[in-house]
Amino acid sequence: MFIFPELNPLEEIALIIGIILTLIGVFCDIVGSIGMVRFPNFFVRLHAATVGTIGGAVYPLFGITLMSLALNYLGVMRYFIATGAFLTAIAIVLTAPVGSHALARAAHRSKTVPVEPKVCDFLKEDERLIEE
């Protein structure tokens, strides 16, 4: 009935969920890579890069956390692996959006990166209000 008979049911579920999270990360990396090639301008490509970073790194790290906790043959090292993977995932979740926002804001403020088609530009509206 079980896929991995040497594991208890809870460890087996954790291992399967970890494998699924790793595969989701692979899918996010592929989608982000295709987006980097196909998207038209810097800002949309930055979105694809952020999807690849967060989805392609965080999901597999959470998967590694679960898989390392499920594998008994790692001994005490499984806790170190799980803690390292979990803390790295949290650090990426906290820093990647901030970094991409800083890149987008700097590119927009420098006015060297064209944005077409422009739907709305709150920075231009703010600059106009300051000038008045």
C-alpha positions in Angstrom: 0.0 0.0 0.0 2.8 2.4 0.8 5.3 3.7 -1.8 8.2 3.7 0.7 7.6 0.7 3.1 10.6 1.5 5.3 9.0 4.8 6.4 6.1 5.3 8.7 3.0 7.0 7.1 3.8 10.5 8.4 7.3 10.4 7.1 6.1 9.0 3.8 3.6 11.9 3.4 6.3 14.4 4.3 8.6 12.9 1.7 5.9 12.9 -1.0 4.9 16.5 -0.3 8.6 17.5 -0.4 9.0 15.9 -3.8 5.9 17.7 -5.1 7.2 21.0 -3.8 10.5 20.4 -5.6 8.7 19.7 -8.8 6.6 22.9 -8.4 9.9 24.7 -8.1 11.2 23.2 -11.3 8.0 24.3 -13.0 8.4 27.9 -11.7 12.0 28.0 -12.9 11.0 26.9 -16.4 8.1 29.4 -16.5 10.4 32.2 -15.2 13.1 31.3 -17.8 10.6 31.3 -20.7 9.3 34.7 -19.4 12.8 36.1 -19.4 13.1 35.3 -23.0 9.6 36.1 -24.3 8.5 39.2 -22.3 8.9 42.5 -24.0 10.4 45.0 -21.6 12.5 45.3 -18.4 9.7 45.5 -16.0 7.8 42.5 -17.2 11.0 40.5 -17.3 11.8 41.6 -13.8 8.4 40.0 -12.8 9.4 36.8 -14.5 12.8 36.8 -12.7 11.0 37.3 -9.4 8.7 34.4 -10.1 11.7 32.2 -10.9 13.5 33.3 -7.8 10.7 32.9 -5.3 8.9 30.0 -6.8 12.0 28.3 -8.1 14.0 28.6 -4.9 11.6 28.8 -2.0 9.4 25.8 -2.9 12.3 23.4 -3.4 13.8 24.6 -0.2 10.6 23.9 1.7 10.6 20.6 -0.1 14.1 19.8 1.1 13.1 20.7 4.6 10.3 18.2 4.5 12.3 15.5 2.8 15.3 15.8 5.1 13.0 15.5 8.2 11.4 12.4 6.7 14.7 10.5 6.0 15.8 8.8 9.1 19.1 7.5 7.7 20.5 11.1 7.8 20.6 10.9 11.6 21.0 14.1 13.5 22.2 15.9 10.4 18.6 16.0 9.1 17.7 18.7 11.6 20.7 20.8 10.5 19.7 20.4 6.8 16.1 21.2 7.5 16.9 24.2 9.5 19.3 25.6 7.0 16.9 25.0 4.1 14.0 26.6 6.0 16.0 29.7 7.1 17.3 30.2 3.6 13.8 30.0 2.2 12.6 32.6 4.7 15.5 34.9 3.8 14.7 34.6 0.1 11.0 35.3 0.7 11.9 38.4 2.7 14.6 39.8 0.4 13.6 38.9 -3.2 10.5 41.2 -3.4 12.4 44.1 -1.9 15.3 43.7 -4.3 13.0 43.5 -7.4 11.1 46.6 -6.2 14.3 48.5 -5.7 15.5 47.5 -9.2 12.2 48.5 -10.8 12.0 51.9 -8.9 15.6 52.7 -9.8 15.0 51.9 -13.5 11.8 53.9 -13.5 13.3 56.9 -11.8 16.4 57.0 -14.0 14.1 57.3 -17.1 16.5 55.4 -19.2 14.3 52.3 -19.5 11.3 52.8 -21.8 7.9 51.7 -20.6 5.4 51.0 -23.4 2.5 50.8 -23.2 2.1 52.9 -20.1 -1.2 52.3 -18.3 -0.6 54.6 -15.3 2.4 56.3 -13.9 2.1 57.3 -10.3 5.7 58.6 -10.2 5.0 61.1 -12.9 1.8 62.2 -11.1 3.8 62.7 -7.8 6.5 64.7 -9.7 3.8 66.9 -11.2 2.2 67.5 -7.7 5.6 68.4 -6.3 6.3 70.9 -9.1 3.0 72.7 -8.5 
